[in-house]
Amino acid sequence: MNLLFSTTEITSGHLTSDAPLHYRLLFAYKAAASFLQGGKLLEVGCGIGRGIPFLLPKVSEYQAIDKNRRLLESLREQYPQATFISGRVPPLTQIPDNAFDYVLSFQVIEHIADDKLFVKELHRVLKPGGMLMLTTPNRLRSLTRNPWHVREYTAEELVALLLPFFKEVDMRGVAGNEKVERYQQANAVSVAKWKQWDLLKLEYRLPSWMLRIPYEILNRMNRNRLMQQEESTRNITLDDYLLVKDSKQALDLFVVAKK
């Protein structure tokens, strides 16, 4: 199933060239599972279901909502004990107020045009005292414009967005060890070589829809090139990532917020 839905934006767990990002995304679920203590969980934007095996054993009920109907059909077959809802967000029209102990939304908010409504809806469906866990790329570590993202955030910007709705906002980050940072540096050098040919700065001047196909092609070429040239690409695993309190150098922001 994963290969069927594997673009560079979605990221496959079966392609060696995707391993650094796949394990980075997977680690967030491992970290989230450590916060769970039973109760009902809603995942907003479950994608390929990457983190479901970490989440299911830790909660009494798992529900997820995603816009990809074909993907959800596959997930229903794999996880009959879970509930999968098809729909675009925001709003979360299918979900009642104060319904869940936990809401989790990883690598979604950067795709949402109305991020304030999105956060308001995440807050609405949480029970009083409930916990939101949210991740998104750290804009300070991004190497290029991602045409699939409406925007990216710094830690300060994301906290400012959440604070009007949540009484507690704990900003953390997903970071990598020295092996991961060596890969990130090699990636930065490689991306810079590609970008030097963009003399007209089309990356920032063209509308996002025009950049998506070139982004996919060049991103895949770059990942394959790094896999062949950088030994660290082939050796990165889940154990090479960690949750840190200093989010400024983190690859992804990881927020724990309480209603």
Beta strands, then each sheet from edge to edge (+ up, - down):
strand 1: 40-44
strand 2: 61-66
strand 3: 83-86
strand 4: 100-106
strand 5: 126-137
strand 6: 168-176
strand 7: 241-244
strand 8: 252-258
sheet 1: 3+ 2+ 1+ 4+ 5+ 8- 6+ 7-
end
